Amino acid sequence: MKLEKVNYDDLNAKAKEMYNFQKVSAKLADYGFTCMWLHNDWQGADFIAVHLDGVTDIKVQLKARLSFARKYIGKEIYICFIYKGEIYLFPHDEVLEIVEHRISDRTWIEKGTWSTSKLSKENQQLLEQFKL
């Protein structure tokens, strides 16, 4: 059997989500985590990453971009996304507290969500510590 790499841009939305999950899961394995996909969001999480220490686990919401949502506040959710081949994993509430004054646009105010497909220099510097 000859395997051929897929073109990410040719994948549908669900296939892209699973592709990203597999990439993130492989990276988290380097840090001692095993990832379990949840077929129904549980407490806001798409998947749970459990550390080999048997104590640490994190609830992760997988996104296509830098994103925040009021519905995640207080749920101890981590947001994970891939940007230019780099994987970022950050605690939603902690980072939101730092950037909320900058994202107070109409969408955030009216819908309680905010996202951007491009990272500003300021956001790149902030998120550098959360790059895997």
C-alpha positions in Angstrom: 0.0 0.0 0.0 1.3 3.4 -0.9 0.3 6.2 1.5 -0.3 9.7 0.2 -0.4 12.8 2.4 -3.6 14.7 2.3 -3.9 18.4 1.5 -5.4 20.0 4.6 -7.2 22.6 2.5 -9.1 19.8 0.7 -10.6 18.4 3.9 -14.1 19.2 5.1 -14.7 20.9 8.5 -15.0 17.7 10.5 -12.0 16.1 8.8 -10.0 19.2 9.6 -11.0 19.0 13.3 -9.9 15.4 13.5 -6.7 16.1 11.7 -5.9 18.9 14.1 -6.8 16.7 17.1 -4.4 14.1 15.9 -1.6 16.6 15.5 -2.3 18.1 18.9 -2.6 14.7 20.5 0.8 13.6 19.1 2.4 16.8 20.4 0.9 16.4 23.9 2.2 12.8 24.0 5.7 14.4 24.0 4.7 16.0 27.4 3.3 12.8 28.9 -0.4 13.3 28.0 -2.9 10.8 26.5 -5.8 12.5 24.8 -9.4 11.3 24.6 -11.8 12.8 22.1 -15.3 13.5 23.5 -18.1 12.9 21.0 -20.2 15.4 22.9 -18.7 18.5 24.4 -18.3 17.9 28.1 -18.2 21.0 30.3 -17.1 22.9 27.2 -14.3 20.5 26.3 -13.7 18.8 22.9 -11.2 16.5 24.5 -9.5 15.7 27.7 -5.7 15.3 28.1 -4.6 13.1 31.0 -1.0 13.2 32.2 0.9 10.0 33.0 1.4 11.3 36.6 -2.2 10.2 37.2 -3.2 13.5 38.7 -3.1 16.1 36.0 -5.8 16.4 33.5 -6.9 19.3 31.3 -10.2 20.0 29.5 -9.4 21.3 26.0 -11.5 23.2 23.5 -9.9 22.7 20.0 -10.2 25.8 17.8 -9.1 26.8 14.3 -7.9 30.2 15.6 -7.3 32.3 18.7 -10.7 32.4 20.4 -12.4 33.4 23.6 -16.0 32.8 24.7 -17.9 33.8 27.8 -19.4 30.4 28.0 -16.0 29.0 28.9 -15.4 31.4 31.8 -15.0 29.5 35.1 -14.9 26.1 33.5 -11.1 25.7 33.7 -10.9 25.2 29.9 -7.8 25.4 27.9 -8.0 26.6 24.3 -5.8 24.9 21.7 -5.2 26.0 18.1 -2.6 25.6 15.4 -1.2 28.8 13.8 1.4 28.6 11.0 2.4 25.1 12.1 2.8 26.0 15.8 0.5 24.5 18.4 -0.7 26.8 21.2 -2.4 25.6 24.4 -3.5 28.2 26.9 -5.7 28.6 29.9 -8.8 30.5 28.6 -9.6 32.5 31.7 -6.0 33.5 32.5 -5.3 34.8 29.0 -8.8 36.4 28.6 -8.1 38.4 31.7 -5.0 39.9 30.0 -6.6 40.6 26.6 -10.3 41.4 27.4 -9.7 45.2 27.4 -8.4 44.8 23.8 -11.2 42.6 22.4 -14.1 44.6 23.6 -15.6 44.9 20.1 -19.2 44.5 19.0 -19.0 40.7 18.7 -17.6 40.2 22.2 -20.2 42.6 23.7 -23.2 41.3 21.8 -22.4 37.6 21.4 -19.8 36.9 24.1 -17.4 35.5 21.6 -14.2 36.7 19.9 -11.7 35.2 17.5 -9.0 36.2 15.0 -7.4 34.2 12.3 -4.2 36.3 12.4 -2.1 36.8 15.5 -0.9 40.3 16.1 2.6 40.8 17.3 1.2 41.6 20.7 -0.8 38.3 20.8 2.2 36.3 19.5 4.3 37.7 22.3 1.7 36.9 24.9 1.1 33.4 23.6 4.8 32.5 23.2 4.8 31.0 26.7 1.9 28.7 25.7 3.5 27.3 22.5 4.1 23.5 22.6 
